[in-house]
């Protein structure tokens, strides 16, 4: 029997059934798993693919609890030997782990590879989110969104993408024909002003920023309930072209910007009113550059590359946010389900029979056969819901010929053996999983702290309310979610279909507000703030998030006829407590690169993951997977080069 609902909850539709509700927050799950052997998995109401399961998704509570148990030093207890032996075991079936399996088999065709992952789905953050509304399949990405700028990918990665069926020229033709129904309907961005802070709930359309002048922007802000200091400050933020560092050479300007925070620049150099700076900071969603840390921990130089408006008069060189390595960074490629579409193509080629079809286009709607992933006859096996808790050499690491990998599945600790292993998991966990690592390497790996992220998706039966209000993309301050918008996904020449009319279903993306997680008043360095934000995120239950989602949508869209109880068809919240990789921060860190020290091969164990490059990009995940594999192949697996004048010699 479900919980008793108040009249307000029933009005919001919290008594309506969705496919999966997980009311267990991460803290409760951790408390329930005091030992590795005691980890239990929350019941799932739906059968079928994990991508269709709704409610609280992302990192499994059970996997998180098992990892925390290892971190806290709790013993494994009895470990059952499966008797399995593989050429390679990959720990982590995210993008780096899948790529590592691919690259290894390119070097050693026919090699037997096992991938182990603690979650019930593959891809890491490249997670497919799927709804079915009125017989229509709706897809979005639960995390990693796209292949950013293909020319920044390594040659090996580009070859892999081509081999699995991603044709860049064909995608360009598809993208040229794509149509965004929301933009085509003439909808405009808007801002929601809430009654708690501004006296009443109001949704106002934003002006077009193309060719905006201070006069036009001022006229817009005069129609808002913002205080005068915020109005004046925001006009200056977007239109001021004063050189606030006049008289300094460009090199000296950059040097100073590197040494001051973004908030210092806005307050003390550009001299914006504190109220305006606070208002602007509150508008960030929680997955922006310095997630959950704040303007005061982001250097002004870093901010200038992402938010150039308040630096417009300084005459700074143009630096692309995503790359200054190549002149032409290349196009973006995005699947309707984000990089989960890329992960599915890798799975198709690693595990024959797992995904029907032969092209990128015909993979999009096809159901993946999860029951084929871990069959004994497979050369590549992918074992999900299997949290690795230990990786140890069999004997002295310098002379060992094998590695034992222990994992927890279904509450039981089990062990497999491999000739070599790639740790493609969070690098901060590697010291706990491989306790025999050198202390200096452990210390470097412990600095790999990730940023917490949360991405919420709401399937709605139609988008008439947006059409009625003329709005597409709503920013809101002081509310649980900072940004709400319906998403149009790439259609790949008709392989996927967005809604064409307001009467058709769509998916909303709702981005959690920074103030929910931000630790800006603590004064802590970014890594410590990210840890605190992670704890705050884990403490959020799905019931709280669902109530906030329904209430905020009713308040913003109610004047357009929206009714959460009637119009919401499903909700999936992807909670990534260990979200995206974070690198060095020039305000806090010495100019070292701890990830380079941390990723060094240790005997037959190599280390991959985007953490090993300290950047949360798929090209980094792929490149680190390739590097880790080649370290093993060249120095461990086949150290004898096969030509007669080779000077190296040794056994396999």
N, C-alpha and C positions, 0 to 999 in steps of 0.2 A: 504494500500500500504506500502510495507516494505521500509527500508532505502536505499538510493542510495549507491551502493558499488563501491569502487575504483577497479582499475584493479588488484592491489595486493590482495585485499580481495576476488575478484572473483577467482583468481588463487588458493587461499587457500581453496575455496569451501564455504566461508561464505554466499554465496547466495543460497546454497543448503538447502532444507528443512530437518529439523530433526523433531522428533515427538513433541517436546515441547521446546520452547525457552522462557525464562523468563528474560527479560532485566531489570526488576525492581530490583535494589539492595536494601539491607536492609535499608540503610539510607533514600532512597526515600520512601520506604514503611512506615517507621516510621513518616516521615513528612506528609504523606497523611492521617495518622490516629491520628488526634489531640485529639480524644476522643474515648473511647472504642466502643461507638455505631457507630463510623464512620469507623471501620475497614472494608476494602474490600479485597476480595481474588482475586489474579491474575487469569485471564481466562486460562483454560486448553484446548489445542487444541484436545487432545486425550481423548476418552472415555476409560473405562476399568480400570484395576488395577493401583494403584499409582506406583507400581514397574516398570511398563513399560513406565512411563512418563520420558522423557529425558529433558535435559537442566539443570537448577539450581534446585537441590533438597536439602535434608537435613531438616533443620528447616524452616518451612514456614515463609515467610515475615509477613503474617497477624498475625500468632501466636506471632512472635517476637514483632510486633508493639503493640499488645494487652498487652503483658507482660510489655513492656516498659511504656505503658500508666499507668498501675497500679503502677509500680515503681515510676513514676513521680507524682503520687498523683491525677490523673485525675479521676473525679467522674464516677460512674457507670450509673447514670441516672435511668430511669425506668427499673425495673427488673420484668419480667413476671414469675409468679409461674406456673410451669408445672403441679403441683399437684402430682408429682411422689414421692414415698417414698421407700427407699431401706434399706436393712439391713446394707449395706456397700457401700460407694462411694470411689473409688480409683482415685486419681488425678495423672494421668500419666499412659499411657499404654506401657511404656518401659518394660525392662526385670524385674525390681523390682516390677512394678505395676502388671504385668501379674502374677508373682509369688505370690504376696500378695493375689490376687483374688483366685488363686489355693489353697494356704494354708488356707485361711479363709473358703473355702468351704469344705476342709478336716475336719476342726473343726466343721463346721455347715453345713452339707449336706442340700441342698435345699435352702440355703440362697440366697436372691436376691441381686446381686452385679452390680453396674454400674461403668464402667471405662470411664473417660473423658480424652481426649488428644487434645492438640491444633493443632497437625499436622494432615495431611490427611492420615497418615499411622501409624501403630502400631510398636512396637519394640524399640522405641527410636533410639539409634545409631545402633541397630541390624536391619538394613534396607536392604531389598532385592533390588538389581538392576538387571534389566532384559532387554535383547535385543533379537530381532529376526532378523537374517541375513540369507538370502537365505533359509528360512524355518527351520533354526536351532535355538533352544532356547539356549541362552548364559546367564549364571548366575554368579554374583559375589556379594560380600558383600560390602555395602556402608559404613560400620563402624565397629562394633564389629565383629571380625573375627572368633573366635573359642571358644570352651569350653576348657580353659587352665587347664591341669593337674587335672584330675578328683578326685584324692585322696585328693586334698585341698578343695573340696566342702563339705559342711555340710551333715550329714546323711539325713536330711530332704530334701535337694536339690537333693541328689543322688536318693532318693526314688521318688521324683517328676519326674526326668528325665527318670527313668525306667518306671514309670507309663504312661508317654506320648509316650513311644515306642522307647526310645534310649537304645539299647542293646549294652553294651560295648564290649562284646566278638564278636558279629557279626560285629561290626565296625572294630575291629582289623583285622578280616579276610578280610574285604573289603579293608582296607588301605594297607594290605600286597600285594594286587594285583594291586594297583593303579600304573599308568604309567605316568610320566611327558614327554609329547612329545617333549618339548623344550630341556630338558636335554638329552633325548634319541637321539636327532639330533646332539649332540656334540657341542651345542652352548655354548659360554663362556661369562662371564661378560665383559663389556667394559666401557670405559670412553670417553665422548665427550668433546673436547676442543674447545671452541667457538672463533670465529674470533675477537670479541670485546676485549677479554683478551689475546689471544694467537696468533693473527695475521691471522689465517685461521681456518676454521672449519675442525676438524679432529676427527675421531672415531677410537680409538685404543683398542685392546683387552687387558684385564688385565691378569697378570700371575696367575697361580694356587697358592694359599697361603698354600697349603698342603706341608709341608717340605721345605718351602721357606727359602733361605739363604740371607744374606745381599748382597752377590755378585750377585745372580740372580735378586734380587729386584732392585739393583742399575743398572743392565743392562737394566731392563725394563724402569726405570725412565729416563735413558739416551736417550731413544727413544721418550720421550715426550717433549713438548715445555715448561715444567715447569722451573721456575728459579732455579738456583743451590741451594739456601737455602731451597727451598721446597723439591727438590729431596733428599738432604742429610737428612733433618728433617724427611721425611716420611719413609726413610729406617730405621732410628733410632727408630721411633715410633713403627714399626712392628717387629723389630728384636733385639733391645737392651735389654739385660738381666742384666744390672747393678743394684745393690741394691743402689738406690739413697738415702736411709735412713739407710745406714749401721751403725751398732753399737747400734741401738735402738731395744728394745724388740718389739715383734709383737703387743702387746697391745698398746704401745706408738706410733707405726707407725699408727695404726688405729685411735687413738685419734687425731693425727696430721692431718691425711687425712680427718677426719670429720670436721676439723676446717678450711680447705683451699678449695678453689674452684678448679675445674678441670683445668681451664686455669692457675691458680697459680701453680699448680703442673707441668703442661707441660712446662711452661715458666721458673719457678724459681727453680724447683727441678730437673726435667728431663732435663731442659735447652735446649729444642727444639727451633729452630729459630722461631721468631714471625711469619714469613711468612708461615712456615709450619703449625703452630697452626691455623692461620687464614684460610689456605687452607682446613685443615681437618674439622674445624668447619663449613665451607661453604658447606660441603658435606652432612651434616645432613638433612634429610627431616623434614617437620614441625610436624610430629607426634612422634618424638623421645622423650626421657625421660623428658626433661624439656622444652617442646615445646614452641618456640617463646621467650624463656628467655635467653638461651645461656650458654656456658661453664662457664662463670663467676658466674652463680647462681646455679650451680650444684656442690655438694661437691665432692672432689676427691674420697672419700670412696664410694659414690653412683656410681660414674663413673667407679670405678674399678670392680664393679659387672657386668656392662654391656659392658665395653670396656677394657678387661684385658691386652691387649698387652703392653701398656707403664708401667704397674705395674708388669711385669713378674718377675723381679728380686727381688722383695721385700719380697718374702716368705709369702705372705698373705694366710690365710685359704681360702679354696674354699667355696664360698657362692653362692648358686643358686640364680639367679636373681628373680625367681618367688616364691620361697618358701624355707624356712628352718624349716618349722613346722613339716613336715613328711619326713621320710627317702626316701620313694618312692612316688614321686609326681603324678605318674600315667600318662596315655596317654592323648594326645590331641584328641578332636573330632571336626571335622569341616564339615559343610554342604557346598554344592556348593555356597549357598547364605549366608555363614557365620551363625551367630547366629540368623539371620532372620528365618532360618530353624527351630530353636528351638522355636522361638516365634510363628511360624505357627502351630507347634504341640501343644503348649499350647492353642492357639486359637481353634484348632480342638476339644480339650477336654472341654474347657470352653463353647464353643458355638456349640453344635451338629448341623451338617448339613452345617457348614461353609467351611469345607475342606474334600473332598471325600477321601476314603481309610482308612486303618487301621494300616499301618506301617510307620516307618520313611522313608523307601525307596520310598513308593508310594506317599508320600507327596511332593516329590521334584519337580516333573513336574506339579503337579496338580494345577489348578487355584483356588484361594481362593474366596469364595462368599462374597464380601464386603457388599452386600445388605442384608445378613443374620445377620450381627453383631449387629444391633440395633433394632431388632424386639420386639414388645411389649410382646410377649409370652415367650421370653427368660428369663431364670433365671439369666443369666449373659449377660449384654448388654455392647457393646463397642461403644462409641460415639466419632467419630473422628471429626477433625476440630472444636473442642469445647474447647476453651481456658479458663481454670478456672481463675477467677479474685478475688474470695473471698471465704473463708471458716470460718464460725462463729457459735459458739454455740447458741442454742435457749435458752437464759437466762444465768444465772451464770454458767461458765464453770465447777465449782465444783459440781453443782447439775443438770446440763442440761441433758435432756433425748434424745436430737437430735442435729444434726448439719445441717445447711443450706449451700449449696454449690452453688455459682453463677458462671456462665460461659457465654462466648460470642460465639455465633454460627450464621453465616450468618449475622453478623452485629447487632444481637439482644441479649440483656442480658436476661438470663433465670436462674431459680433457681430450684434445687431439694433438697429434705430433706433425711437424712439418720440417722440411729441409731449411726453410727460411720464413721470415715473417715481415710484413709491412704494417706498421702501426699507423693507420690512416684515420685515427680517432683524434679527439681533442688532445693537443699536445700537453696541456696541463695535467692530464690524467696519466700520461706515460710514466712519470716517476713512481706512481703507485702501482701500476701494472707491471713495471719492470724495475723492481727495487734494487737490482744489482747494478744499475747504471752508476757511472761515476758521479760524485757529489756535485761537481761543477756543472755537469750536464743537467742534473736534476734541478739545480738552482735556476738555470737558464729556462728550462721548460716551465717551471712554476710561474714565470713572469708572463706566460701566455694566457692572459685572462680575457674571456670573451664578453661581449656586450649582450645584455638581455634584450630580447625582441618579442613582440606579440603582434600577430596579424589576424584580424577578425573578418570573416566573410559571411554575408547574409544573403540567402537566396530569397528574392521577392517575386511574387506572382505576376507583377507588372510594374512598370515605372511611370505610371500615369501621374503620380504626385510630383515627380521631378519635372515632367512635361508641363503640368499645370502651373507650377511655380517658376518655370523657366530657368531652373538652376541645374548645374552639373559640376559637382565638386564643392563641398561645403566645409569651410574652415570654422572652427569654434574654439573659443577660449573658455577656460573654466569648466568645461564639460569632460566626461571621461574619455571621449574620443575626439581627437583634434581635427580629423579630416575624414569626410565621408563622400564616396563617389561611386556611381555605377561604373563597371569596367567593361570595356570593349576589348576583346582579345584578338590577336592576329588570326585570320581565317584560312590561310594556307590554300588559296585558290578554291575555296568551297569545301575543304575538308572539315571545317568547323563553321558554325553559323552563329553570329550575334543576333540579338533581337533587332527587328527592323521597325517595329511600331511600338508605341507606349503600352499597348495591350499585351505585349509578350514578356516572358520572365527575364530577369537579369540577376546579376550578382553584385552586391555592394561590397566595397572594401572600406573598412573602418580602422583607422590608424590610432592606436592608443596615445593619449596626451602625455607629454613629457612629465607633467606635474604629478602623474600617478606614480611614477618610478623615480623621478629625479631626486638626487641627493645634494642639491646645490648649496644648501645651508650647512653642510657638514664640514666644508673646507678640505675634504680628503682628496688625494690624487685620483685620477680617472679610474685606475684599476680597482681601487678600494670602493669607489662609488658604484662601479659596475657590479661588484660582489654584493653590495647592499641592495642594489636594484634587483638583482637576481632573487634575493630572498623575498623582496616585496612582491615580485611577480609570482613566485611560487605560492605565496600566501593568498593569491586571488583565486577564488573558486569559480567554476563555470557558472554557477547559479548567480553569483554577483555580476559577472560579466554579461550574462544573458539579460538580466534585469536592466543593467545600464544601457545595453544596446537597444532593447525594446523601448525603454523610456525616452532615450535621446532621439530615436527615430520618430517617435510620436510627436515629440515637442518640435522638432525641426520641420517635419513633413506633414504634420496633421492639418495645417491650413490648406494643403494641396489634396486632402482627402485620404491620406495614409492612415491605416489602422494596423498596428503591429500584430494584434491578435488574429486579424483576418489575412493580412498581406504577406507575412513572413512564412516562407515555406521550409526554411532550414537555416541552421547556424553552425558554422565550424570556426573554432578559435584555435589557431596554431600558436602555441606557447613555446617559445625557444628560450628557455632559461639560460642555456649556454648558447647565445645567438651567434653573432658574427665575429670573426677574428679581429683583434686589435693589435696595432703595431706600436712603435715608439711614439712618444709625445714630446715634441721639442721643448715644451715648457717645463717638463718634469724629468725627462730621461737624459742620461749621458748619450753621447753620439756613438752608442754601440749597437750591436744587432744580436740580442740574445737568442733569437730564433735560429741563427746560423750555428751557434754553439749547440743549441738544443736538438737540432735535427741530425747530428752526426750519427753515422751508422755505428751500431754497437754489436760486434760479432755478426751473427746471422739475423739481427733485427735492424731494419731500416725504418725511418720515420718520415711520413708524408703528411697530408692534410694542408689546407690553406693556412693554418697556424704556422706551418714551417716556412711560410713566406711572409707572415704577419700582414696579410691582406685578405679581405673577404671577397675575393673574386674567383670565378670558376677557372679562368686561365691560370691562376696561381695554384688552385687545387689540382688541375691536370698536370701542370709542370712539376709540382712536387711529387705527384705519383710517379711520373716518369723518372725523375732524379733518383727516388728511393729504389725503384726497380733496377736501374742501371748500376747503382752502387752494389746491389746484391749480385746481379748477373756478372759484372766485370770483376768483382773482387772476392766473391764467395762461391757462387754456383758454378762458374766455369772460368776459374782463374788461369787456365792454360790457353793461350791464344793459338789458334790452329793455323800456323804457318811456320815454315822450317827455321826462320831466323829469329823467332821469338826468344827473348831472353828470360821470360818468366817461366817457371815450372812449378808443378805442385799437383796434389791430388784433388779430386772433386769431392 
